[in-house]
Amino acid sequence: MDGSPKVIEKKINNEEVELTFFEDELLKDPVICNIKLLKVSLLSASKKVLRDIDRKNWESNEIEELRNLIISLDRYPN
């Protein structure tokens, strides 16, 4: 697979979001996720990636952008 798939998000209500994944065309049927659980999962995976990046002493603008996005998501109210 070249590149990243595109994810379209549609809020269903205050607790659920519908995610649809594309790469040139629809990859899978949409899935419905709990917003709070999705946030916890995204933060957990992202923080693991950053720990590995820090161990390797990597730096780039993209990494700083990821750090800022994680901080923003972590502060976003549930």
C-alpha positions as CSV (number, residue, x, y, z in Angstrom):
1,M,0.0,0.0,0.0
2,D,1.4,3.4,-1.0
3,G,0.6,6.4,1.2
4,S,-2.0,6.6,3.8
5,P,-5.7,5.8,3.5
6,K,-8.1,8.7,3.9
7,V,-10.6,8.6,6.8
8,I,-13.9,10.4,6.6
9,E,-15.5,11.0,10.0
10,K,-19.1,11.8,10.6
11,K,-20.5,12.6,14.0
12,I,-23.7,10.6,14.6
13,N,-24.4,11.9,18.1
14,N,-22.6,13.1,21.2
15,E,-21.3,9.6,21.9
16,E,-20.7,8.0,18.4
17,V,-18.9,8.7,15.2
18,E,-19.0,6.9,11.9
19,L,-15.6,6.3,10.2
20,T,-15.2,5.5,6.5
21,F,-11.8,4.4,5.1
22,F,-10.7,5.2,1.5
23,E,-7.7,4.6,-0.7
24,D,-8.7,5.6,-4.2
25,E,-12.0,3.8,-3.4
26,L,-13.9,2.6,-0.4
27,L,-11.8,0.1,1.5
28,K,-14.4,-1.1,4.0
29,D,-17.9,-0.5,5.1
30,P,-18.2,2.4,7.5
31,V,-17.7,1.6,11.2
32,I,-19.4,3.2,14.2
33,C,-17.1,4.0,17.2
34,N,-17.6,5.4,20.6
35,I,-16.0,8.8,20.6
36,K,-14.4,8.5,24.1
37,L,-13.0,5.1,23.3
38,L,-11.6,6.3,20.0
39,K,-9.9,9.2,21.7
40,V,-8.3,6.9,24.3
41,S,-7.1,4.6,21.6
42,L,-5.7,7.4,19.4
43,L,-3.9,9.0,22.4
44,S,-2.5,5.6,23.5
45,A,-1.1,4.7,20.1
46,S,0.2,8.2,19.4
47,K,2.0,8.4,22.7
48,K,3.7,5.0,22.1
49,V,4.9,6.3,18.7
50,L,6.3,9.4,20.3
51,R,8.1,7.4,23.0
52,D,9.8,5.4,20.2
53,I,10.6,8.6,18.3
54,D,12.2,10.1,21.4
55,R,14.3,7.0,22.1
56,K,15.7,7.3,18.5
57,N,16.2,11.1,19.0
58,W,14.4,11.9,15.8
59,E,13.2,15.4,15.1
60,S,11.3,17.0,12.3
61,N,8.5,19.5,11.6
62,E,6.0,16.6,11.2
63,I,7.0,15.1,14.6
64,E,6.4,18.5,16.3
65,E,3.1,18.7,14.5
66,L,2.2,15.3,15.9
67,R,3.2,16.4,19.4
68,N,1.0,19.4,19.1
69,L,-2.0,17.4,17.8
70,I,-1.6,14.9,20.7
71,I,-1.5,17.7,23.2
72,S,-4.6,19.3,21.6
73,L,-6.5,16.0,21.6
74,D,-5.5,15.2,25.2
75,R,-6.9,18.6,26.3
76,Y,-10.1,18.3,24.3
77,P,-13.0,17.8,26.6
78,N,-14.8,14.4,26.5
